[in-house]
Amino acid sequence: MVDLEELIEHSKNLKILYVEDNQDTREMTTMMLEDFFQTIILSTDGEDGFNKFREHKVDLVLTDINMPKLNGLELCRKIREIDKNIPLIVLSAHNETNYFEDSEEIGVDGYLLKPIDIEQLANLLYNVIKKIEKKGDDRYDFD
């Protein structure tokens, strides 16, 4: 299991873009994310999420799959056209093989089922921070 205090110490300076169309889910998940991140950019659909991605320099993206205007996987594809390395985490209430296969093809770094399990989220965030560290940003260096 990941040391949560250490993870929080390293994640607090990350800027996350969180894209979720369901208001209740967005509010509950944002409360959880606030334990890890000081800066959370919120978006309510994929199109707005893509615009905010282009507008803000974010360190990672957390997105729902089923959304209006542009679904989460389409959003990830568009983001990958701009940035091949940014960590992408996909959330879904569905455990469907085609979503998982599509997210792998796109190069998504993690896939979480709703409701979010805090331990799974922590483990995934740890791996994402390690990926950022490998890009040479020593703000997130665990060693």
Secondary structure, DSSP 8 states (H G I E B T S, - for coil): ---HHHHHHHHTT-EEEEE-S-HHHHHHHHHHHTTT-SEEEEESSHHHHHHHHHHS--SEEEEESS-SSS-HHHHHHHHHHH-SSS-EEEEES---HHHHHHHHHHT-SEEEESS--HHHHHHHHHHHHHHHHHTT-GGG---
